[in-house]
């Protein structure tokens, strides 16, 4: 991983610390390789989801303007008694229009004067190359500690890179053993853009639970099928965000550093992609 090496982030917790490594995504900016997500169907539970995660020792939290729960994330941080500087917040602006307004909106909703990682959620609603230059200005001033994109494919990345002074630090995309855009991943790697997976167990979790290869590896390593699926992502050098509204499941699912998949096991998982299943953005 050259410059962007993982380092172990040891966080004390009375409930049993989650020891989650970080990855340097920008100079001096270390992002936990596993973050908790607050979007989707459990948006209404964002405060509990975030508070549980912070109580367990997790420090990466993923939210977005479109989730309408950024204020709940801020409340959870206060309730958990965790200092702002100790939490890595990833949030997003909806698209490539009204960038200044939307950045300011995110800051206000989160009750903070800086954001650790801000992403353009979708390559839509305006010229993303123009939007990117505005984000570069916020990055230069330190208001945004790192900047990136989400759901950007190779062509979308090429568009903003033509005039970019700062290469996106992160591209957050749907990525799991059954669905992965290898062209975009390869292009991101070539340009030193870190990949972060969302939906790391797929849109349909039964695929993971019932797949015979995943089940066999789960039994062999004495871990859950979810842990196998997420470990595959991490061992490829990527990061991930997952979601659970259960404190118990959060702790179990994030226990990804006590086992290692062999190269043969990784190859087996590499071959599981469902070619007929479209990637949903």
C-alpha positions as CSV (number, residue, x, y, z in Angstrom):
1,X,0.0,0.0,0.0
2,X,3.1,2.2,-0.2
3,X,2.4,5.6,1.4
4,X,-1.0,4.8,2.7
5,X,-0.3,2.2,5.3
6,X,-2.6,0.9,7.9
7,X,-1.8,1.5,11.5
8,X,-3.6,0.1,14.6
9,X,-5.9,2.5,16.3
10,X,-6.3,1.3,19.9
11,X,-9.3,2.7,21.7
12,X,-10.1,1.9,25.3
13,X,-13.7,1.0,26.0
14,X,-15.3,-0.5,29.1
15,X,-17.5,-2.6,26.7
16,X,-14.5,-4.2,25.0
17,X,-12.4,-2.1,22.6
18,X,-12.8,-2.3,18.9
19,X,-9.2,-2.3,17.6
20,X,-9.7,-0.9,14.1
21,X,-6.7,0.1,12.0
22,X,-6.6,3.4,10.1
23,X,-5.4,4.2,6.6
24,X,-3.6,7.4,5.6
25,X,-5.9,8.7,2.9
26,X,-4.3,12.2,2.7
27,X,-1.1,13.6,4.3
28,X,-1.7,13.3,8.0
29,X,-5.3,12.2,7.7
30,X,-5.8,8.7,9.1
31,X,-9.2,7.1,8.4
32,X,-10.5,4.0,10.2
33,X,-10.8,1.2,7.7
34,X,-14.2,0.3,9.1
35,X,-16.9,2.9,9.7
36,X,-20.5,2.6,10.8
37,X,-23.1,3.7,8.3
38,X,-26.3,5.6,9.2
39,X,-28.3,5.7,5.9
40,X,-30.8,3.4,4.3
41,X,-33.8,1.9,5.9
42,X,-32.4,2.5,9.4
43,X,-31.9,6.2,9.1
44,X,-34.5,6.8,11.8
45,X,-32.2,4.9,14.2
46,X,-29.1,6.9,13.3
47,X,-28.6,8.3,16.8
48,X,-28.7,4.8,18.4
49,X,-26.5,3.3,15.7
50,X,-23.9,6.0,16.2
51,X,-24.0,6.0,20.0
52,X,-23.6,2.2,20.2
53,X,-20.7,2.3,17.8
54,X,-18.9,5.1,19.7
55,X,-19.5,3.2,23.0
56,X,-17.9,0.1,21.6
57,X,-14.8,2.2,20.6
58,X,-15.6,2.6,16.9
59,X,-14.6,6.0,15.7
60,X,-15.5,6.1,12.0
61,X,-19.0,7.4,11.2
62,X,-20.6,7.6,7.8
63,X,-23.5,9.9,7.1
64,X,-24.8,12.2,4.3
65,X,-27.0,15.2,3.6
66,X,-29.5,13.0,1.9
67,X,-29.9,10.8,4.9
68,X,-31.3,13.7,6.9
69,X,-29.7,12.4,10.1
70,X,-26.5,14.5,10.5
71,X,-28.0,16.3,13.5
72,X,-28.7,12.9,15.1
73,X,-25.1,11.9,14.6
74,X,-24.0,15.1,16.3
75,X,-26.3,14.4,19.2
76,X,-25.0,10.8,19.5
77,X,-21.4,12.1,19.7
78,X,-22.4,14.4,22.6
79,X,-24.4,11.6,24.4
80,X,-21.5,9.2,24.0
81,X,-19.1,11.7,25.6
82,X,-16.6,11.4,22.8
83,X,-14.5,14.4,21.8
84,X,-15.0,15.7,18.2
85,X,-11.3,15.3,17.4
86,X,-11.5,11.6,18.2
87,X,-14.3,10.9,15.7
88,X,-13.7,10.5,11.9
89,X,-16.8,11.9,10.2
90,X,-17.5,11.1,6.6
91,X,-20.4,13.0,5.1
92,X,-21.6,13.8,1.6
93,X,-23.2,16.5,-0.5
94,X,-25.9,15.2,-2.8
95,X,-24.4,16.1,-6.1
96,X,-22.4,18.7,-8.1
97,X,-24.7,21.7,-7.7
98,X,-25.0,24.3,-4.9
99,X,-21.7,23.1,-3.5
100,X,-21.0,26.0,-1.1
101,X,-24.5,25.9,0.3
102,X,-24.4,22.2,0.8
103,X,-21.0,22.1,2.5
104,X,-22.1,24.8,4.9
105,X,-25.4,22.9,5.5
106,X,-23.4,19.8,6.4
107,X,-21.1,21.7,8.8
108,X,-24.1,23.3,10.5
109,X,-26.1,20.0,10.8
110,X,-23.0,18.2,12.3
111,X,-22.3,21.1,14.7
112,X,-18.6,21.2,13.7
113,X,-16.2,23.6,12.0
114,X,-14.5,20.9,10.0
115,X,-15.3,17.6,8.3
116,X,-12.8,14.8,8.1
117,X,-13.9,13.5,4.7
118,X,-16.5,15.0,2.5
119,X,-17.7,13.2,-0.6
120,X,-19.8,14.1,-3.7
121,X,-22.5,11.5,-3.3
122,X,-23.4,11.2,-7.0
123,X,-21.9,12.4,-10.3
124,X,-25.1,14.3,-11.1
125,X,-26.8,17.7,-10.9
126,X,-24.1,20.0,-12.3
127,X,-20.6,20.0,-13.6
128,X,-18.6,17.8,-11.2
129,X,-15.3,19.2,-12.4
130,X,-16.5,22.7,-11.3
131,X,-17.8,21.3,-8.0
132,X,-14.5,19.6,-7.4
133,X,-12.6,22.9,-7.7
134,X,-14.8,24.3,-5.0
135,X,-14.1,21.4,-2.7
136,X,-10.4,21.9,-3.3
137,X,-10.7,25.4,-1.9
138,X,-12.3,24.1,1.3
139,X,-9.6,21.4,1.5
140,X,-6.9,24.1,1.1
141,X,-8.4,26.1,4.0
142,X,-8.6,23.0,6.2
143,X,-12.4,23.1,6.5
144,X,-12.4,19.7,4.8
145,X,-9.5,17.5,5.9
146,X,-10.0,15.3,2.9
147,X,-12.2,15.2,-0.1
148,X,-13.6,12.5,-2.3
149,X,-16.4,11.1,-4.4
150,X,-19.0,8.4,-4.2
151,X,-20.6,6.2,-7.0
152,X,-18.1,7.7,-9.5
153,X,-17.1,5.3,-12.3
154,X,-13.9,5.5,-14.3
155,X,-15.3,8.1,-16.8
156,X,-16.6,10.3,-14.0
157,X,-13.2,10.3,-12.3
158,X,-11.5,11.1,-15.6
159,X,-13.7,14.1,-16.0
160,X,-12.7,15.7,-12.7
161,X,-9.1,14.7,-12.9
162,X,-8.6,16.7,-16.1
163,X,-8.3,20.0,-14.2
164,X,-7.9,18.7,-10.6
165,X,-5.2,20.0,-8.4
166,X,-6.1,17.5,-5.7
167,X,-6.7,13.8,-6.6
168,X,-9.8,12.5,-4.8
169,X,-8.7,10.9,-1.6
170,X,-11.5,8.3,-1.6
171,X,-14.0,6.8,-4.0
172,X,-16.9,5.2,-2.0
173,X,-18.6,2.6,-4.2
174,X,-20.8,-0.4,-3.9
175,X,-18.4,-3.3,-3.5
176,X,-18.9,-6.8,-2.2
177,X,-17.9,-10.3,-3.2
178,X,-20.9,-10.5,-5.6
179,X,-20.7,-7.1,-7.1
180,X,-17.6,-5.1,-7.9
181,X,-16.7,-2.7,-10.7
182,X,-13.2,-3.9,-11.4
183,X,-12.5,-1.2,-14.0
184,X,-13.3,1.6,-11.6
185,X,-11.3,-0.1,-8.8
186,X,-8.3,-0.5,-11.1
187,X,-8.4,3.1,-12.2
188,X,-8.7,4.3,-8.7
189,X,-5.8,2.3,-7.5
190,X,-3.7,3.5,-10.4
191,X,-4.4,7.1,-9.4
192,X,-3.8,6.5,-5.6
193,X,-7.5,7.0,-4.8
194,X,-8.5,4.9,-1.8
195,X,-11.6,2.7,-2.3
196,X,-14.2,2.5,0.4
197,X,-17.0,-0.1,0.0
198,X,-20.6,0.4,0.9
199,X,-23.1,-2.5,1.0
200,X,-20.2,-4.8,1.8
201,X,-22.5,-7.8,2.2
202,X,-24.6,-6.9,-0.8
203,X,-28.1,-5.5,-1.2
204,X,-29.5,-8.9,-0.4
205,X,-27.7,-10.4,2.6
206,X,-29.1,-13.8,1.9
207,X,-26.6,-14.2,-0.9
208,X,-23.9,-14.1,1.7
209,X,-25.6,-16.3,4.3
210,X,-26.5,-19.0,1.8
211,X,-23.5,-19.2,-0.6
212,X,-21.8,-22.5,-0.1
213,X,-18.2,-21.1,-0.6
214,X,-18.7,-18.3,1.9
215,X,-20.4,-20.7,4.4
216,X,-17.5,-23.1,4.1
217,X,-15.0,-20.4,4.8
218,X,-17.1,-19.2,7.7
219,X,-17.1,-22.6,9.3
220,X,-13.3,-23.0,8.7
221,X,-12.4,-19.7,10.4
222,X,-15.2,-19.9,13.0
223,X,-16.6,-16.5,12.1
224,X,-19.8,-15.3,10.5
225,X,-20.4,-15.2,6.7
226,X,-20.6,-11.4,7.1
227,X,-17.1,-11.3,8.6
228,X,-15.8,-13.4,5.7
229,X,-17.4,-11.0,3.1
230,X,-16.0,-7.9,4.8
231,X,-12.5,-9.4,5.4
232,X,-12.3,-10.0,1.7
233,X,-12.7,-6.3,1.1
234,X,-10.1,-5.3,3.7
235,X,-7.6,-7.8,2.4
236,X,-7.8,-6.2,-1.0
237,X,-6.5,-3.1,0.7
238,X,-9.9,-1.3,0.7
239,X,-11.9,0.3,3.5
240,X,-15.6,-0.2,4.2
241,X,-18.7,1.1,5.9
242,X,-21.4,-1.2,7.2
243,X,-24.6,-0.8,9.1
244,X,-26.3,-2.5,12.1
245,X,-28.7,-1.1,14.6
246,X,-27.6,-3.9,17.1
247,X,-24.7,-3.2,19.4
248,X,-24.0,-6.9,19.6
249,X,-23.9,-7.3,15.8
250,X,-21.8,-4.1,15.4
251,X,-19.1,-5.6,17.7
252,X,-19.3,-9.0,16.0
253,X,-19.2,-7.7,12.5
254,X,-16.3,-5.4,13.1
255,X,-14.2,-8.2,14.6
256,X,-12.2,-8.6,11.3
257,X,-8.6,-8.6,12.5
258,X,-8.3,-11.9,14.3
259,X,-8.2,-14.1,11.2
260,X,-6.7,-14.0,7.7
261,X,-7.9,-15.4,4.4
262,X,-5.3,-17.4,2.4
263,X,-4.5,-16.4,-1.2
264,X,-6.5,-19.4,-2.4
265,X,-9.5,-18.4,-0.3
266,X,-9.3,-14.9,-1.6
267,X,-9.2,-16.3,-5.2
268,X,-12.4,-18.3,-4.5
269,X,-14.2,-15.2,-3.3
270,X,-12.9,-13.2,-6.2
271,X,-14.7,-15.5,-8.5
272,X,-18.2,-15.1,-7.0
273,X,-19.2,-12.0,-8.8
274,X,-22.8,-12.3,-10.3
275,X,-22.3,-10.9,-13.8
276,X,-26.0,-10.7,-14.4
277,X,-26.7,-8.5,-11.3
278,X,-26.4,-4.7,-12.1
279,X,-24.6,-2.5,-9.7
280,X,-27.1,-0.1,-8.0
281,X,-26.1,3.4,-7.2
